[in-house]
Amino acid sequence: MIKLQKQIKVLIVDDHSLMRQGLKQILELESDIKVIGQASNGEDAIHMTLECKPDVVLLDINMPLINGIETLRRLKDIGVDSKVVMLTIHDDREYLYETLNIGADGYVLKDADSETLIKAIRDVYRGKSFIQPSLAIYLAKEYKTAKKDSDKSTVKDVLTRREYEVLTLVAEGLNNKEIAERLYISEKTVKNHVSNIFKKINVNDRIQAAIYAYKNNIKKL
């Protein structure tokens, strides 16, 4: 019996119809990628992500109603499982650093070749991060600067308010279910927050996170 290859379900979010159609045609030339929907603004993107549950969301930054950065932030706060690749004309380091800090899984410029975009989709689907090679030098410089200045920033600058709340409860020894009940959110959402916290404060488990919280005097808001 032949085992069929699972297709990567992709949602395209861009306010330009021609861009969406062009991306759809390019992506569906690949046997392992299927475009399951298109959205022209952030509000529709959030609704369709929740409804269609794509594996990967291609998300433009400049859009009406809700821009791509705020859309990304809301998707992460909701706790969706979909991977998100930012697709933009901007090579601005500030956009790059901000979106990755929020939790974007990839960042690709619109003038990239199709092979780069397809690789980005496949990489993030498999759990990797993808930064367009031409932007890698920017990212390296930003993280080097951030590391030097880390003593000047506070934990509240790194974590969202909700992540900060979750970290205080992790430090108290609560598990994901208990945190979910305390904050009136789903256990899956807590799991996503915890994962993002670990990445942002560079720890591997809850014990290290608790130690980090105590060392940085993290207390309830």
C-alpha positions as CSV (number, residue, x, y, z in Angstrom):
1,M,0.0,0.0,0.0
2,I,1.4,3.4,-1.0
3,K,1.5,5.9,1.8
4,L,0.4,9.3,0.6
5,Q,2.6,12.3,1.4
6,K,1.0,14.8,3.8
7,Q,0.5,18.2,2.3
8,I,1.5,21.3,4.1
9,K,-1.7,23.5,4.5
10,V,-0.9,27.1,3.8
11,L,-3.0,30.3,4.4
12,I,-1.9,33.3,2.4
13,V,-2.5,36.7,4.0
14,D,-1.9,39.8,1.9
15,D,-4.0,42.8,1.0
16,H,-3.0,42.6,-2.7
17,S,-5.1,40.1,-4.8
18,L,-2.4,39.8,-7.5
19,M,0.2,38.9,-4.8
20,R,-2.1,36.3,-3.3
21,Q,-2.9,34.7,-6.6
22,G,0.8,34.7,-7.7
23,L,1.9,33.0,-4.5
24,K,-0.9,30.5,-4.8
25,Q,0.2,29.5,-8.3
26,I,3.8,29.2,-7.3
27,L,3.1,27.1,-4.1
28,E,0.7,24.7,-5.7
29,L,3.3,23.6,-8.2
30,E,4.8,21.8,-5.2
31,S,3.1,18.4,-4.5
32,D,3.6,18.7,-0.8
33,I,2.0,22.2,-0.4
34,K,-1.7,23.1,-0.6
35,V,-3.1,26.6,-0.3
36,I,-6.3,26.2,1.8
37,G,-7.3,29.8,2.0
38,Q,-6.5,33.5,1.4
39,A,-7.2,36.6,3.5
40,S,-6.7,40.3,2.7
41,N,-6.5,41.7,6.2
42,G,-5.5,40.8,9.8
43,E,-9.0,40.3,11.1
44,D,-9.9,37.8,8.4
45,A,-6.5,36.2,8.9
46,I,-7.2,35.5,12.6
47,H,-10.7,34.2,11.8
48,M,-9.5,31.9,9.0
49,T,-6.5,30.6,11.1
50,L,-8.9,29.6,13.8
51,E,-11.4,28.1,11.4
52,C,-9.1,26.4,8.9
53,K,-6.1,25.5,11.1
54,P,-3.4,25.9,8.5
55,D,0.0,24.4,9.1
56,V,1.7,27.6,7.9
57,V,0.5,31.2,7.6
58,L,2.2,33.5,5.2
59,L,1.6,36.9,6.8
60,D,2.2,40.3,5.1
61,I,3.3,43.1,7.5
62,N,1.5,46.1,5.8
63,M,-2.3,45.5,5.8
64,P,-5.5,47.4,6.6
65,L,-7.5,47.0,9.8
66,I,-4.8,45.1,11.7
67,N,-1.2,45.1,10.4
68,G,0.8,41.9,10.2
69,I,2.8,42.5,13.4
70,E,-0.4,43.0,15.5
71,T,-2.0,40.0,13.8
72,L,1.1,37.9,14.7
73,R,0.9,39.1,18.3
74,R,-2.8,38.2,18.5
75,L,-2.3,34.8,17.0
76,K,0.4,34.0,19.5
77,D,-1.7,35.3,22.4
78,I,-4.5,33.0,21.3
79,G,-2.1,30.1,21.2
80,V,-2.6,28.8,17.7
81,D,-0.5,25.9,16.5
82,S,0.1,27.3,13.0
83,K,3.6,28.4,12.1
84,V,3.9,32.0,10.9
85,V,6.2,33.2,8.1
86,M,6.4,37.0,7.8
87,L,6.4,38.0,4.1
88,T,7.3,41.7,3.5
89,I,9.0,44.2,1.3
90,H,10.8,45.5,4.4
91,D,14.4,44.5,5.2
92,D,14.3,46.9,8.2
93,R,16.1,45.3,11.1
94,E,13.5,46.7,13.5
95,Y,10.7,44.7,11.8
96,L,12.8,41.6,11.7
97,Y,13.8,41.7,15.4
98,E,10.3,42.7,16.6
99,T,8.5,39.9,14.7
100,L,11.0,37.2,15.8
101,N,10.7,38.4,19.4
102,I,6.9,38.1,19.2
103,G,7.3,34.6,17.9
104,A,7.4,34.5,14.1
105,D,8.9,31.3,12.8
106,G,10.2,32.8,9.6
107,Y,10.9,36.0,7.8
108,V,11.1,36.3,4.0
109,L,11.3,39.3,1.6
110,K,8.7,39.5,-1.2
111,D,11.5,39.8,-3.8
112,A,13.0,36.5,-2.7
113,D,13.0,33.7,-5.3
114,S,10.4,30.9,-5.1
115,E,12.9,28.4,-3.9
116,T,13.6,30.5,-0.8
117,L,9.9,30.9,0.0
118,I,9.2,27.2,-0.4
119,K,12.2,26.3,1.7
120,A,10.9,28.7,4.4
121,I,7.5,26.9,4.4
122,R,9.0,23.5,4.6
123,D,11.5,24.4,7.3
124,V,9.1,26.1,9.7
125,Y,6.6,23.2,9.2
126,R,9.3,20.8,10.4
127,G,9.9,22.9,13.5
128,K,12.9,25.0,12.3
129,S,13.2,28.7,12.0
130,F,13.9,30.4,8.7
131,I,15.5,33.8,8.1
132,Q,16.2,34.8,4.5
133,P,20.0,34.5,4.1
134,S,20.5,38.1,3.1
135,L,18.9,39.2,6.4
136,A,21.0,36.8,8.6
137,I,23.8,39.4,9.1
138,Y,21.2,41.9,10.4
139,L,19.9,39.4,12.9
140,A,23.3,38.5,14.1
141,K,24.1,42.2,14.7
142,E,20.8,42.8,16.5
143,Y,21.3,39.8,18.9
144,K,24.9,40.8,19.5
145,T,23.8,44.3,20.5
146,A,20.9,42.9,22.5
147,K,23.2,40.7,24.5
148,K,25.6,43.6,25.3
149,D,22.6,45.7,26.5
150,S,20.8,42.9,28.3
151,D,21.8,44.3,31.7
152,K,20.1,47.5,30.7
153,S,16.7,46.0,29.9
154,T,14.2,44.4,32.2
155,V,12.2,41.2,32.0
156,K,9.1,43.2,31.2
157,D,10.8,44.5,28.1
158,V,11.3,40.9,26.8
159,L,8.1,39.3,27.8
160,T,4.5,40.2,27.0
161,R,2.3,41.0,30.0
162,R,0.6,37.6,29.7
163,E,3.9,35.8,29.5
164,Y,5.1,37.6,32.5
165,E,2.0,36.4,34.4
166,V,2.6,32.8,33.3
167,L,6.2,33.0,34.4
168,T,5.3,34.1,37.9
169,L,3.0,31.1,38.2
170,V,5.6,28.7,36.8
171,A,7.9,30.0,39.5
172,E,5.2,29.2,42.1
173,G,5.4,25.6,40.9
174,L,2.0,25.5,39.1
175,N,1.6,23.1,36.1
176,N,0.0,24.1,32.8
177,K,-3.5,23.0,33.8
178,E,-3.3,24.9,37.1
179,I,-2.1,28.0,35.3
180,A,-4.9,27.7,32.8
181,E,-7.5,27.6,35.5
182,R,-5.9,30.5,37.4
183,L,-5.8,32.8,34.3
184,Y,-9.0,31.5,32.7
185,I,-7.3,30.5,29.4
186,S,-6.9,27.1,27.7
187,E,-4.2,24.7,28.7
188,K,-2.9,24.7,25.0
189,T,-2.5,28.5,25.3
190,V,-0.5,28.1,28.4
191,K,1.7,25.6,26.7
192,N,2.4,28.0,23.9
193,H,3.2,30.8,26.3
194,V,5.6,28.6,28.3
195,S,7.3,27.6,25.1
196,N,7.7,31.3,24.1
197,I,9.0,32.2,27.5
198,F,11.7,29.5,27.4
199,K,12.9,30.8,24.1
200,K,12.9,34.5,25.2
201,I,14.8,33.9,28.5
202,N,17.0,31.2,27.1
203,V,16.1,28.3,29.4
204,N,15.2,24.6,28.7
205,D,12.8,23.6,31.5
206,R,10.5,24.9,34.3
207,I,13.2,24.6,37.0
208,Q,15.5,26.8,35.0
209,A,12.6,29.2,34.4
210,A,11.8,29.3,38.1
211,I,15.5,30.0,39.0
212,Y,15.5,32.8,36.4
213,A,12.4,34.3,37.9
214,Y,13.9,34.3,41.4
215,K,17.2,35.8,40.2
216,N,15.4,38.6,38.4
217,N,13.0,39.3,41.2
218,I,9.9,38.5,39.1
219,K,6.7,39.0,41.2
220,K,3.0,39.1,40.4
221,L,1.8,42.2,38.7
